[in-house]
Amino acid sequence: MRRKLTNFSMCAFCIHKWKRKVNVMQHRIKLRPDEVKDFVSAATKCIFDVDISYNSFIVDAKSIIGVLGLNFNQVLTVSYNGYDADFEKYLRKFAVAC
């Protein structure tokens, strides 16, 4: 039997999903096509989702085909919901000033 939720209660899945949206990390980077393989490899090592975007285009940063489809003349935004010290250190190499 399903438990009826009141206006002020959330199921455990909804709370987890809500918390994930609150703690989004974002970094602005400049990437060249010859750096994509290493970038995707670093993103793949993360246990959380990693997205890369510019304007309204958002792709999975763990997809080499998706990342190669981006415009490398633009500043790219990397977004993720977690923390990995090695990935943070890796991203600093590509950081651009805001």
DSSP file (Angstrom, degrees, kcal/mol; ACC not computed):
  #  RESIDUE AA STRUCTURE BP1 BP2  ACC     N-H-->O    O-->H-N    N-H-->O    O-->H-N    TCO  KAPPA ALPHA  PHI   PSI    X-CA   Y-CA   Z-CA
    1    1 A M              0   0    0      0, 0.0     2,-0.3     0, 0.0     0, 0.0   0.000 360.0 360.0 360.0 136.5    0.0    0.0    0.0
    2    2 A R        -     0   0    0      1,-0.0     2,-0.4     0, 0.0     0, 0.0  -0.606 360.0-125.4 -84.0 141.0    1.3    3.4   -0.9
    3    3 A R        -     0   0    0     -2,-0.3     2,-0.4     1,-0.0    -1,-0.0  -0.705  23.8-122.7 -85.7 133.6    1.6    6.1    1.8
    4    4 A K        -     0   0    0     -2,-0.4     2,-0.4     1,-0.0    -1,-0.0  -0.610  24.8-140.9 -77.5 130.4   -0.1    9.3    1.1
    5    5 A L        -     0   0    0     -2,-0.4     2,-0.1     2,-0.0     5,-0.0  -0.748   8.8-141.1 -94.6 137.5    2.2   12.3    1.2
    6    6 A T    >   -     0   0    0     -2,-0.4     3,-1.0     1,-0.1    -1,-0.0  -0.305  35.8 -93.9 -84.0 176.9    1.1   15.6    2.6
    7    7 A N  T 3  S+     0   0    0      1,-0.2    -1,-0.1    -2,-0.1    -2,-0.0   0.789 125.1  44.4 -61.7 -28.0    2.1   18.9    1.2
    8    8 A F  T 3  S+     0   0    0      2,-0.0     2,-0.4     0, 0.0    -1,-0.2   0.416 100.1  79.7-101.7   1.2    5.1   19.2    3.5
    9    9 A S    <   -     0   0    0     -3,-1.0     2,-0.3     0, 0.0    -4,-0.0  -0.862  55.5-167.9-112.1 147.4    6.5   15.7    3.2
   10   10 A M        -     0   0    0     -2,-0.4    -4,-0.0    -5,-0.0    -3,-0.0  -0.954  25.6-112.7-128.0 148.7    8.6   14.2    0.4
   11   11 A C     >  -     0   0    0     -2,-0.3     4,-2.0     1,-0.1     5,-0.2  -0.322  37.7-104.6 -71.6 165.0    9.6   10.7   -0.4
   12   12 A A  H  > S+     0   0    0      1,-0.2     4,-2.3     2,-0.2     5,-0.2   0.869 120.7  53.5 -61.2 -38.2   13.2    9.7    0.1
   13   13 A F  H  > S+     0   0    0      1,-0.2     4,-2.6     2,-0.2    -1,-0.2   0.914 108.5  49.4 -63.1 -43.1   13.8    9.8   -3.7
   14   14 A C  H  > S+     0   0    0      2,-0.2     4,-2.6     1,-0.2    -2,-0.2   0.888 110.6  50.1 -64.7 -39.2   12.4   13.3   -4.1
   15   15 A I  H  X S+     0   0    0     -4,-2.0     4,-2.6     2,-0.2    -1,-0.2   0.928 111.7  48.2 -64.6 -44.5   14.6   14.6   -1.2
   16   16 A H  H  X S+     0   0    0     -4,-2.3     4,-2.0     1,-0.2    -2,-0.2   0.924 113.3  47.5 -61.4 -44.1   17.7   13.0   -2.8
   17   17 A K  H  X S+     0   0    0     -4,-2.6     4,-1.5     1,-0.2    -2,-0.2   0.896 112.4  49.8 -64.1 -40.9   16.8   14.5   -6.2
   18   18 A W  H  X S+     0   0    0     -4,-2.6     4,-1.1     1,-0.2    -2,-0.2   0.911 110.3  49.6 -64.7 -43.6   16.2   17.9   -4.6
   19   19 A K  H  X S+     0   0    0     -4,-2.6     4,-1.4     1,-0.2     3,-0.3   0.878 106.7  56.3 -64.5 -37.6   19.5   17.9   -2.7
   20   20 A R  H  < S+     0   0    0     -4,-2.0    -1,-0.2     1,-0.2    -2,-0.2   0.880 106.1  50.4 -62.2 -37.6   21.4   16.9   -5.9
   21   21 A K  H >< S+     0   0    0     -4,-1.5     3,-0.5     1,-0.2    -1,-0.2   0.777 106.5  56.1 -72.6 -24.9   20.0   20.0   -7.7
   22   22 A V  H 3< S+     0   0    0     -4,-1.1     2,-0.6    -3,-0.3    -1,-0.2   0.876 103.7  52.1 -74.2 -37.8   21.1   22.3   -4.9
   23   23 A N  T 3< S+     0   0    0     -4,-1.4     2,-0.5    -3,-0.1    -1,-0.2  -0.299  71.9 152.1 -99.2  48.8   24.8   21.4   -4.8
   24   24 A V    <   -     0   0    0     -2,-0.6     2,-0.4    -3,-0.5    57,-0.2  -0.689  30.8-153.4 -84.0 125.1   25.7   21.9   -8.5
   25   25 A M  E     -A   80   0A   0     55,-3.4    55,-2.0    -2,-0.5     2,-0.4  -0.772  12.7-169.3 -93.8 141.2   29.3   22.8   -9.1
   26   26 A Q  E     -A   79   0A   0     -2,-0.4     2,-0.4    53,-0.2    53,-0.2  -0.998   9.9-179.6-135.6 138.5   30.1   24.8  -12.2
   27   27 A H  E     -A   78   0A   0     51,-2.2    51,-3.3    -2,-0.4     2,-0.5  -0.998  21.2-139.2-133.6 137.6   33.5   25.6  -13.9
   28   28 A R  E     +A   77   0A   0     -2,-0.4    68,-1.7    68,-0.3     2,-0.3  -0.860  34.3 171.3 -97.1 126.5   34.1   27.7  -17.0
   29   29 A I  E     -AB  76  95A   0     47,-3.2    47,-2.8    -2,-0.5     2,-0.5  -0.875  33.9-137.2-133.4 162.9   36.8   26.2  -19.2
   30   30 A K        -     0   0    0     64,-2.1     2,-0.4    -2,-0.3    45,-0.1  -0.995  30.1-174.2-119.9 124.0   38.3   26.6  -22.6
   31   31 A L        -     0   0    0     -2,-0.5    43,-0.1    43,-0.4    -2,-0.0  -0.926  14.8-148.6-124.7 142.4   39.0   23.2  -24.3
   32   32 A R    >   -     0   0    0     -2,-0.4     3,-2.0     1,-0.1     4,-0.4  -0.781  30.3-113.6-104.5 154.2   40.8   22.3  -27.6
   33   33 A P  G >  S+     0   0    0      0, 0.0     3,-1.1     0, 0.0     4,-0.4   0.830 116.2  57.8 -56.2 -33.9   39.8   19.3  -29.7
   34   34 A D  G 3  S+     0   0    0      1,-0.2     4,-0.2     2,-0.1     3,-0.1   0.611 104.1  53.7 -74.2  -9.7   43.1   17.6  -29.0
   35   35 A E  G <> S+     0   0    0     -3,-2.0     4,-2.2     1,-0.1    -1,-0.2   0.454  82.7  91.0 -98.6  -3.6   42.4   17.7  -25.3
   36   36 A V  H <> S+     0   0    0     -3,-1.1     4,-3.0    -4,-0.4     5,-0.3   0.901  80.7  55.0 -63.1 -43.9   38.9   16.0  -25.5
   37   37 A K  H  > S+     0   0    0     -4,-0.4     4,-2.0     1,-0.2    -1,-0.2   0.923 112.5  42.5 -57.9 -46.6   40.2   12.5  -25.0
   38   38 A D  H  > S+     0   0    0     -4,-0.2     4,-2.3     2,-0.2    -1,-0.2   0.885 114.0  52.4 -67.5 -38.5   41.9   13.3  -21.7
   39   39 A F  H  X S+     0   0    0     -4,-2.2     4,-2.5     2,-0.2    -2,-0.2   0.943 111.0  46.0 -62.3 -47.6   39.0   15.4  -20.6
   40   40 A V  H  X S+     0   0    0     -4,-3.0     4,-2.3     1,-0.2    -1,-0.2   0.881 111.3  53.4 -63.4 -38.1   36.4   12.6  -21.2
   41   41 A S  H  X S+     0   0    0     -4,-2.0     4,-1.0    -5,-0.3    -1,-0.2   0.912 110.4  46.6 -62.3 -42.9   38.7   10.2  -19.5
   42   42 A A  H  < S+     0   0    0     -4,-2.3     3,-0.4     1,-0.2     4,-0.4   0.899 113.4  48.8 -66.2 -40.9   38.9   12.4  -16.4
   43   43 A A  H >< S+     0   0    0     -4,-2.5     3,-1.3    18,-0.2    -2,-0.2   0.869 105.4  58.6 -66.7 -36.2   35.1   12.9  -16.4
   44   44 A T  H 3< S+     0   0    0     -4,-2.3    -1,-0.2     1,-0.3    -2,-0.2   0.783  96.6  62.2 -65.4 -27.1   34.5    9.1  -16.7
   45   45 A K  T 3< S+     0   0    0     -4,-1.0    -1,-0.3    -3,-0.4     2,-0.2   0.660  85.1  96.1 -72.9 -15.2   36.4    8.5  -13.5
   46   46 A C    <   -     0   0    0     -3,-1.3     4,-0.1    -4,-0.4    38,-0.1  -0.524  69.1-146.6 -76.6 142.5   33.9   10.5  -11.6
   47   47 A I  S    S+     0   0    0     -2,-0.2     2,-0.2     2,-0.1    -1,-0.1   0.508  79.8  66.3 -85.8  -4.5   31.1    8.6   -9.9
   48   48 A F  S    S-     0   0    0     -5,-0.1     2,-0.1     1,-0.1    -2,-0.1  -0.679  98.4 -83.8-111.6 166.5   28.6   11.4  -10.5
   49   49 A D        -     0   0    0     -2,-0.2    32,-0.9    32,-0.2     2,-0.4  -0.458  40.3-165.0 -70.0 140.8   27.1   12.9  -13.6
   50   50 A V  E     -C   80   0A   0     30,-0.2    11,-2.7    -2,-0.1    12,-0.5  -0.996   5.4-173.3-129.2 125.9   29.2   15.5  -15.4
   51   51 A D  E     -CD  79  60A   0     28,-3.0    28,-2.6    -2,-0.4     2,-0.4  -0.857   8.5-159.9-116.0 153.1   27.7   17.7  -18.1
   52   52 A I  E     +CD  78  59A   0      7,-2.5     7,-2.5    -2,-0.3     2,-0.3  -0.999  23.2 162.8-132.2 137.4   29.4   20.2  -20.4
   53   53 A S  E     -CD  77  58A   0     24,-2.3    24,-3.2    -2,-0.4     2,-0.3  -0.946  27.6-168.3-148.9 163.8   27.6   23.0  -22.1
   54   54 A Y  E >  S- D   0  57A   0      3,-1.7     3,-2.6    -2,-0.3    22,-0.1  -0.929  74.1 -25.5-152.4 144.2   27.6   26.3  -23.9
   55   55 A N  T 3  S-     0   0    0     -2,-0.3    -2,-0.0     1,-0.3     0, 0.0  -0.344 129.8 -27.5  48.8-120.1   24.6   28.5  -24.7
   56   56 A S  T 3  S+     0   0    0     -2,-0.1     2,-0.6    -3,-0.1    -1,-0.3   0.308 113.1 105.7-105.7   8.9   21.7   26.0  -24.8
   57   57 A F  E <   +D   54   0A   0     -3,-2.6    -3,-1.7     2,-0.0     2,-0.4  -0.806  44.1 176.9 -94.1 121.1   23.7   23.0  -25.8
   58   58 A I  E     +D   53   0A   0     -2,-0.6     2,-0.3    -5,-0.2    -5,-0.2  -0.989   2.1 172.4-125.8 128.1   24.2   20.4  -23.0
   59   59 A V  E     -D   52   0A   0     -7,-2.5    -7,-2.5    -2,-0.4     2,-0.4  -0.917  41.7 -94.7-131.2 160.1   26.0   17.1  -23.5
   60   60 A D  E >   -D   51   0A   0     -2,-0.3     3,-1.7    -9,-0.2     7,-0.3  -0.610  28.6-147.1 -71.4 123.1   27.2   14.3  -21.2
   61   61 A A  T 3  S+     0   0    0    -11,-2.7   -18,-0.2    -2,-0.4   -17,-0.2   0.598  96.0  64.4 -71.4  -9.5   30.9   15.0  -20.5
   62   62 A K  T 3  S+     0   0    0    -12,-0.5     2,-0.6   -19,-0.2    -1,-0.3   0.407  85.9  86.7 -91.1   1.9   31.6   11.3  -20.4
   63   63 A S    <>  -     0   0    0     -3,-1.7     4,-2.5     1,-0.2     5,-0.2  -0.902  59.9-165.3-105.7 112.9   30.6   11.0  -24.1
   64   64 A I  H  > S+     0   0    0     -2,-0.6     4,-2.2     1,-0.2    -1,-0.2   0.875  92.1  51.0 -65.5 -36.2   33.5   11.6  -26.5
   65   65 A I  H  > S+     0   0    0      2,-0.2     4,-1.0     1,-0.2    -1,-0.2   0.911 111.1  48.5 -67.1 -41.8   31.1   12.0  -29.4
   66   66 A G  H >4 S+     0   0    0      1,-0.2     3,-0.5     2,-0.2    -2,-0.2   0.924 113.1  46.3 -63.0 -45.1   29.0   14.5  -27.5
   67   67 A V  H >< S+     0   0    0     -4,-2.5     3,-1.7    -7,-0.3    -2,-0.2   0.888 108.3  55.8 -67.5 -38.9   32.0   16.6  -26.4
   68   68 A L  H 3< S+     0   0    0     -4,-2.2    -1,-0.2     1,-0.3    -2,-0.2   0.740  99.4  63.4 -64.9 -21.4   33.5   16.6  -29.9
   69   69 A G  T << S+     0   0    0     -4,-1.0    -1,-0.3    -3,-0.5    -2,-0.2   0.515  85.6  99.6 -79.8  -4.9   30.3   18.0  -31.2
   70   70 A L  S <  S-     0   0    0     -3,-1.7     2,-0.8    -4,-0.2     6,-0.0  -0.362  84.2-106.5 -80.8 161.7   30.7   21.2  -29.2
   71   71 A N    >   -     0   0    0      1,-0.1     3,-1.3    -2,-0.1    -1,-0.1  -0.799  26.8-164.8 -88.0 111.0   32.0   24.5  -30.5
   72   72 A F  T 3  S+     0   0    0     -2,-0.8   -41,-0.2     1,-0.3    -1,-0.1   0.485  82.1  72.1 -80.0  -1.8   35.6   24.9  -29.1
   73   73 A N  T 3  S+     0   0    0      2,-0.1    -1,-0.3   -43,-0.1     2,-0.2   0.593  91.3  75.7 -82.2 -11.4   35.7   28.6  -29.9
   74   74 A Q  S <  S-     0   0    0     -3,-1.3     2,-0.5   -43,-0.1   -43,-0.4  -0.614  93.0-106.1 -97.3 156.6   33.2   29.1  -27.1
   75   75 A V        -     0   0    0     -2,-0.2     2,-0.3   -45,-0.1   -45,-0.2  -0.729  42.6-145.4 -77.6 129.7   33.8   29.1  -23.3
   76   76 A L  E     -A   29   0A   0    -47,-2.8   -47,-3.2    -2,-0.5     2,-0.5  -0.710   3.5-141.2-101.6 149.2   32.3   25.9  -22.0
   77   77 A T  E     -AC  28  53A   0    -24,-3.2   -24,-2.3    -2,-0.3     2,-0.5  -0.951   9.0-157.4-112.3 122.4   30.6   25.3  -18.7
   78   78 A V  E     -AC  27  52A   0    -51,-3.3   -51,-2.2    -2,-0.5     2,-0.4  -0.879  15.5-174.9 -98.3 125.2   31.2   22.0  -16.8
   79   79 A S  E     +AC  26  51A   0    -28,-2.6   -28,-3.0    -2,-0.5     2,-0.3  -0.957  10.4 155.9-123.7 139.0   28.5   21.2  -14.3
   80   80 A Y  E     -AC  25  50A   0    -55,-2.0   -55,-3.4    -2,-0.4     2,-0.4  -0.989  39.3-131.8-158.1 162.2   28.3   18.3  -11.8
   81   81 A N  S    S+     0   0    0    -32,-0.9     2,-0.3    -2,-0.3   -32,-0.2  -0.593  78.6  38.8-116.2  66.4   26.8   17.2   -8.5
   82   82 A G  S    S-     0   0    0     -2,-0.4     2,-0.4   -59,-0.2    -2,-0.1  -0.972  76.0 -97.6 179.1-169.7   29.6   15.9   -6.5
   83   83 A Y        +     0   0    0     -2,-0.3     2,-0.3     4,-0.0    -2,-0.0  -0.987  29.4 165.2-141.7 130.0   33.2   16.3   -5.5
   84   84 A D     >  -     0   0    0     -2,-0.4     4,-2.5     1,-0.1     5,-0.2  -0.925  23.5-154.2-141.5 114.0   36.4   14.6   -6.8
   85   85 A A  H  > S+     0   0    0     -2,-0.3     4,-2.3     1,-0.2     5,-0.2   0.871  95.9  51.1 -59.5 -40.3   39.7   16.3   -5.9
   86   86 A D  H  > S+     0   0    0      2,-0.2     4,-2.2     1,-0.2    -1,-0.2   0.901 111.1  47.8 -65.3 -40.0   41.5   14.9   -8.9
   87   87 A F  H  > S+     0   0    0      2,-0.2     4,-2.5     1,-0.2    -2,-0.2   0.900 110.7  51.6 -67.6 -40.8   38.8   16.1  -11.3
   88   88 A E  H  X S+     0   0    0     -4,-2.5     4,-1.3     2,-0.2    -2,-0.2   0.924 111.4  47.6 -59.5 -44.8   38.8   19.6   -9.6
   89   89 A K  H  X S+     0   0    0     -4,-2.3     4,-0.5     1,-0.2    -2,-0.2   0.898 111.4  51.2 -63.8 -41.0   42.6   19.7  -10.1
   90   90 A Y  H >< S+     0   0    0     -4,-2.2     3,-1.2     1,-0.2     4,-0.4   0.907 107.2  53.1 -62.7 -42.8   42.3   18.6  -13.7
   91   91 A L  H >< S+     0   0    0     -4,-2.5     3,-1.5     1,-0.2     4,-0.5   0.792  94.4  70.4 -65.2 -28.4   39.7   21.3  -14.5
   92   92 A R  H >< S+     0   0    0     -4,-1.3     3,-0.7     1,-0.3    -1,-0.2   0.786  88.5  64.5 -61.2 -26.1   42.0   24.0  -13.1
   93   93 A K  T << S+     0   0    0     -3,-1.2    -1,-0.3    -4,-0.5    -2,-0.2   0.777 110.5  36.7 -66.6 -25.2   44.3   23.5  -16.1
   94   94 A F  T <  S+     0   0    0     -3,-1.5   -64,-2.1    -4,-0.4    -1,-0.2   0.350  87.5 133.5-108.5   4.6   41.5   24.7  -18.4
   95   95 A A  B <   -B   29   0A   0     -3,-0.7     2,-0.3    -4,-0.5   -66,-0.2  -0.211  35.9-162.1 -63.1 144.7   39.9   27.4  -16.2
   96   96 A V        -     0   0    0    -68,-1.7   -68,-0.3   -67,-0.0     2,-0.1  -0.909  28.5 -98.7-121.6 154.1   39.1   30.8  -17.7
   97   97 A A              0   0    0     -2,-0.3   -68,-0.0     1,-0.1     0, 0.0  -0.429 360.0 360.0 -70.5 145.5   38.4   34.1  -15.8
   98   98 A C              0   0    0     -2,-0.1    -1,-0.1   -70,-0.0    -2,-0.0   0.469 360.0 360.0 -73.6 360.0   34.8   34.9  -15.3
